[in-house]
């Protein structure tokens, strides 16, 4: 993982969650990754990820019981089989 910048003094925002996808070396994250890396609860992370999904900013897919989240890339296809 690259060096992750935590938000400085204040609440974590949806933009902080979205920026996290650009700061890690992984193609997708699970909710626990987001909560751990940003220092928020899994419920907060899940709510923000769902809001971002509703806005079309992230996508998700459940695979083998694990819900993976990723930021769509207009230059490549989404994480499909």
Secondary structure as GFF3:
##gff-version 3
##sequence-region A 1 81
A	DSSP	alpha_helix	14	23	.	.	.	ID=ss1
A	DSSP	beta_strand	29	30	.	.	.	ID=ss2
A	DSSP	alpha_helix	31	38	.	.	.	ID=ss3
A	DSSP	alpha_helix	42	54	.	.	.	ID=ss4
A	DSSP	beta_strand	59	63	.	.	.	ID=ss5
A	DSSP	beta_strand	66	70	.	.	.	ID=ss6
###
